[in-house]
Amino acid sequence: MVTALAVALCGAAYAQDAGKAVAGLSVTGDVTSRLMLTAEDLAKMPRQAVTAKEESGATVQYEGVLLREILKRAGAPVDAQMRGKALAGYVLAKARDGYQVVFSLAELEPDYGNQLVLVADKRDGAPLTGNLGPLRIVCPNDKKGARSVRMLESLEVVQLRK
């Protein structure tokens, strides 16, 4: 069994356990508590399901944890803290293959952009496997799927200082 500490010590958010990728998500940057979340940690957090349309036109259901909830647990600015300089903050989502996308912190807030962004670990009730997972960001309201990061391994919160 791979522990969160072992995954963190490897310097990567994924480890191998009997040839399978083990889900782990690091949350770093301008947060009050750096996190290393395991699959078990994510399973214990409030869960949500969303329906999204794939590029093929197929409709699928993803299940996981809202990105905002993960950022909140790490101490990123949310709710009443989302004002002033915090409005210039963003989260950089990084995939195992080097792919990266950015989400502004304000777009995740109900009082601002109110974008539903999910860190999914299941697709149509089954765990994400292979190059789809074990974690994936899903943005069901985006018109294009380019920000739905597959093989998600880390989130870095950045607060602009200028």
C-alpha positions in Angstrom: 0.0 0.0 0.0 1.3 3.4 -0.9 0.9 6.2 1.7 0.5 9.9 1.0 3.9 10.5 2.6 5.5 8.0 0.2 3.9 9.6 -2.7 5.0 13.1 -1.6 8.6 11.8 -0.9 8.8 10.5 -4.5 8.3 14.1 -5.6 5.3 13.2 -7.8 1.6 12.9 -7.1 1.5 9.4 -8.6 3.1 6.2 -7.5 2.9 2.7 -8.8 1.1 0.0 -6.8 1.1 -3.4 -8.5 1.4 -1.6 -11.9 -1.6 0.8 -11.3 -1.4 4.5 -10.9 -2.4 5.5 -7.4 -4.3 8.7 -7.2 -2.7 11.6 -5.3 -3.2 15.3 -5.7 -0.8 17.9 -4.3 -2.0 21.4 -3.5 0.8 23.9 -3.1 1.6 27.6 -3.5 -0.1 30.5 -1.8 -2.2 28.4 0.6 -2.2 28.2 4.4 -1.9 24.4 4.3 -0.2 22.4 1.6 -2.1 19.2 1.0 -1.3 15.8 -0.4 -4.7 14.2 -1.0 -5.0 10.5 -1.6 -7.8 8.7 -3.3 -9.2 7.8 0.2 -9.0 11.5 1.2 -11.0 12.5 -1.9 -13.5 9.8 -1.3 -14.3 11.2 2.2 -14.9 14.8 0.9 -18.3 16.1 -0.2 -19.0 14.4 -3.6 -20.8 15.7 -6.6 -21.7 14.3 -10.0 -21.8 16.3 -13.3 -22.9 15.4 -16.8 -20.5 16.5 -19.6 -20.5 16.1 -23.3 -17.4 14.5 -24.8 -15.8 15.7 -28.1 -17.3 12.6 -29.7 -20.7 13.9 -28.7 -21.3 11.2 -26.1 -22.7 12.3 -22.8 -21.0 10.9 -19.7 -21.3 11.4 -16.0 -18.3 12.3 -13.9 -18.1 12.1 -10.1 -15.6 13.7 -7.7 -15.0 16.8 -5.5 -15.5 20.4 -6.5 -12.1 22.1 -7.2 -13.3 25.0 -4.9 -13.8 22.5 -2.0 -10.2 21.3 -2.4 -8.8 24.8 -2.6 -10.9 25.8 0.5 -9.4 22.9 2.5 -5.9 24.1 1.5 -6.7 27.6 2.7 -6.9 29.4 -0.6 -9.0 32.6 -0.5 -12.7 31.8 -0.8 -16.1 33.3 0.2 -15.5 36.6 2.1 -11.8 36.5 1.4 -12.4 36.8 -2.3 -11.9 40.5 -2.7 -9.1 43.0 -3.5 -5.8 41.3 -4.4 -7.4 37.8 -4.1 -9.4 38.5 -7.2 -6.1 38.4 -9.2 -5.3 34.9 -7.9 -5.4 31.7 -9.9 -4.8 28.0 -9.7 -2.5 26.2 -12.1 -3.6 22.7 -12.7 -0.8 20.4 -13.9 -1.0 16.9 -15.5 1.4 14.1 -15.4 2.2 14.6 -19.1 3.1 18.2 -18.6 -0.2 19.7 -19.7 -1.2 22.8 -17.7 -4.3 25.1 -17.5 -5.2 28.0 -15.4 -8.5 28.9 -13.5 -9.0 32.2 -11.9 -10.0 31.9 -8.2 -12.9 34.3 -8.8 -14.4 32.2 -11.6 -14.8 29.3 -9.1 -16.7 31.5 -6.6 -20.5 31.5 -6.5 -20.6 35.3 -6.2 -18.4 35.8 -9.3 -18.0 33.4 -12.1 -19.8 30.5 -10.4 -18.1 28.0 -12.7 -18.6 24.3 -11.8 -15.2 22.6 -11.9 -14.9 19.1 -10.7 -11.8 17.0 -9.8 -13.2 13.7 -10.9 -12.1 10.2 -10.0 -15.0 8.3 -11.7 -16.6 8.3 -15.1 -20.0 6.6 -15.6 -19.5 5.0 -12.1 -16.1 3.4 -12.8 -12.7 4.7 -11.7 -10.7 6.7 -14.2 -8.0 4.5 -15.6 -5.1 4.7 -18.0 -4.4 8.1 -19.6 -7.8 9.4 -18.4 -6.9 9.3 -14.7 -6.7 8.5 -12.0 -7.9 12.1 -11.6 -9.3 14.5 -14.1 -10.5 18.1 -14.0 -14.0 18.3 -15.6 -15.4 21.7 -16.7 -18.9 20.8 -17.9 -19.9 24.3 -18.8 -16.8 25.0 -21.1 -17.7 24.9 -24.7 -14.4 23.2 -25.5 -12.9 20.4 -23.5 -9.3 21.8 -23.4 -9.4 22.7 -19.7 -10.6 19.2 -18.7 -7.1 18.1 -17.6 -6.6 14.3 -17.5 -3.9 12.7 -15.5 -4.2 15.6 -13.0 -1.4 15.5 -10.4 -1.1 19.0 -8.8 -2.7 22.3 -8.2 -0.7 25.4 -7.5 -2.4 28.5 -6.1 -0.8 31.8 -7.1 -1.6 35.2 -5.7 -0.3 38.0 -7.8 1.7 40.5 -5.8 1.5 43.6 -8.0 
